[in-house]
Amino acid sequence: MRNLLVLIFCLPFFASAQRIAMVDIKGPTTVFVERMKKEKGFIQVGTDNDLPKLRGKIKDDSVTLILHETPINHRLYKVDVRFDAIPKWKKTKKFYLAKKEKLIEKYGPIKIDSFKFQEPYCDGGRKEWEAFSQNKATVMTDWGEMQYFQNLHLKYYIHSDGHIYLSYTLRDEEFKYQEEKELSKNSIF
């Protein structure tokens, strides 16, 4: 009886989807887009490599959401939150580290934490953005197989384009994406 009560109590936790700004990341991309527009005031701003983009604010941060969908059923499997670029390296680093601490509080311990520059570049050497553009710098936090968020793969990183990204990937939907990608390759249409 006790196990049944525990199971009933835990079901809503496991059945719930991951969220961005209190909006579930699940289902068709069009549904997510409409909810973000209606509930959070986001606007659609075109595409990025054929991926739909939304623009708005999450808390006090101006962001662009880049939506990845499966090719056949157009189900959302990944959302990249791209924070506005900060041209100064020191400010970018400060923003990155402060947000990283908040993410650790929310999502728990990280699996991979990389903050490195290859020679001749270094942190504080005034050529940090050049290092990123030359693939000589890696600043990334990866939660990997998350203990309490079983369907989520979360990555947080600084990209060579000068933006900080927070990437939410739903692993079960990503498997569907891989399947649909293979099916669409073999399609005769």
C-alpha positions in Angstrom: 0.0 0.0 0.0 2.8 2.4 0.9 4.6 1.8 -2.5 1.3 2.5 -4.3 1.0 5.9 -2.5 4.6 6.7 -3.3 4.0 5.8 -7.0 0.8 7.9 -7.1 2.6 10.9 -5.5 5.5 10.6 -7.9 3.6 10.2 -11.2 2.9 13.9 -11.8 6.6 14.6 -11.3 7.7 12.1 -13.8 4.9 12.9 -16.3 5.6 16.6 -16.4 7.6 18.0 -19.2 10.6 20.3 -19.1 9.8 23.9 -19.1 11.2 27.2 -20.3 9.6 30.3 -18.6 6.9 28.0 -17.2 5.9 26.8 -20.7 6.3 23.0 -21.4 8.7 21.9 -24.0 6.6 19.2 -25.7 4.5 18.4 -28.6 4.4 20.1 -32.0 6.6 23.1 -32.5 3.6 25.2 -33.6 1.9 24.6 -30.2 5.0 25.7 -28.3 5.3 28.8 -30.5 1.7 29.8 -29.9 2.0 29.3 -26.2 5.2 31.4 -26.0 3.5 34.2 -28.0 0.3 34.1 -26.0 1.6 33.5 -22.5 5.0 35.2 -22.6 4.7 37.8 -25.3 7.4 36.3 -27.6 7.4 37.2 -31.3 8.5 35.0 -34.2 11.5 36.5 -35.9 12.2 34.2 -38.9 14.5 31.3 -39.0 18.1 30.3 -38.3 19.3 27.6 -40.7 15.6 26.8 -41.3 15.0 26.5 -37.5 12.1 28.7 -36.2 13.2 31.6 -33.9 11.3 33.4 -31.2 12.4 36.7 -29.5 11.4 37.9 -26.0 12.4 38.1 -22.4 12.9 35.4 -19.7 13.0 37.1 -16.4 15.3 40.2 -17.1 17.2 38.6 -20.0 16.5 39.3 -23.6 16.8 36.0 -25.5 16.2 34.3 -28.8 14.8 30.8 -28.7 16.0 28.6 -31.6 13.6 25.6 -32.0 14.7 22.2 -33.3 12.0 19.9 -34.6 11.7 16.4 -36.0 11.5 16.4 -39.8 8.3 14.4 -40.3 6.0 15.1 -37.3 7.5 18.5 -36.5 7.7 17.7 -32.8 10.0 19.9 -30.6 13.0 18.0 -29.4 15.5 20.8 -28.6 15.4 24.5 -27.6 18.5 26.6 -27.6 18.1 29.8 -25.5 20.6 32.3 -27.0 21.3 35.2 -24.7 22.2 38.6 -26.3 25.9 38.9 -27.1 28.0 41.0 -24.7 30.9 42.5 -26.6 33.3 42.7 -23.6 34.9 39.4 -22.5 34.9 40.2 -18.8 31.2 41.0 -18.8 30.4 37.9 -20.8 32.4 35.8 -18.4 30.8 37.4 -15.3 27.3 36.8 -16.8 28.2 33.2 -17.7 29.5 32.3 -14.3 26.6 34.0 -12.4 24.0 32.2 -14.5 25.9 28.9 -14.2 25.7 29.1 -10.4 21.9 29.6 -10.6 21.7 26.6 -13.0 23.6 24.4 -10.6 21.3 25.4 -7.8 18.3 24.4 -10.0 19.6 21.3 -11.8 22.2 20.0 -9.4 25.8 18.8 -10.0 27.3 19.0 -13.4 29.0 16.2 -15.3 31.5 18.1 -17.5 32.8 21.5 -16.7 35.3 22.9 -19.2 36.9 26.4 -19.1 40.1 26.3 -21.1 42.1 28.3 -23.7 44.8 26.8 -25.9 48.1 28.5 -26.4 48.9 31.2 -27.4 45.4 32.3 -26.1 44.5 32.7 -22.4 41.7 34.0 -20.3 42.5 37.7 -19.7 44.8 37.9 -22.7 42.6 40.4 -24.6 42.1 38.0 -27.5 39.4 35.7 -26.0 36.9 36.2 -28.9 39.6 35.4 -31.4 40.3 32.2 -29.5 36.7 31.2 -29.8 36.6 32.0 -33.5 39.7 29.9 -34.0 38.3 27.0 -31.9 41.1 27.5 -29.4 38.7 28.1 -26.4 36.1 26.0 -24.8 33.7 27.3 -22.1 31.0 24.7 -21.5 29.0 23.1 -18.7 27.2 19.8 -19.4 24.9 18.1 -17.0 24.9 14.8 -19.0 22.5 12.1 -17.7 20.7 14.2 -15.1 19.7 12.4 -11.9 16.4 14.2 -11.2 15.5 15.4 -14.7 15.5 12.1 -16.4 14.5 13.2 -19.9 16.6 16.3 -20.1 20.1 16.9 -21.4 21.2 20.4 -20.5 24.2 22.2 -21.9 25.4 25.7 -21.2 28.2 27.2 -23.2 29.8 30.2 -24.9 29.7 29.9 -28.6 32.2 31.4 -31.1 29.5 33.8 -32.3 29.8 35.7 -29.0 26.5 34.5 -27.6 25.9 32.4 -24.5 23.6 29.4 -25.1 21.5 27.3 -22.8 20.5 24.2 -24.7 17.6 22.0 -23.5 17.4 18.6 -25.3 14.5 16.2 -24.6 16.2 12.8 -25.0 13.1 10.8 -25.8 12.1 13.3 -28.5 15.7 13.4 -29.8 15.5 9.6 -30.4 12.3 10.3 -32.4 14.2 12.9 -34.3 17.0 10.4 -35.2 14.3 7.9 -36.3 12.5 10.4 -38.5 15.7 11.6 -40.0 16.5 8.1 -41.1 12.9 7.6 -42.4 13.0 10.8 -44.3 16.3 9.8 -46.0 14.7 6.6 -47.2 11.5 8.2 -48.3 10.6 8.0 -52.0 8.8 11.4 -51.9 
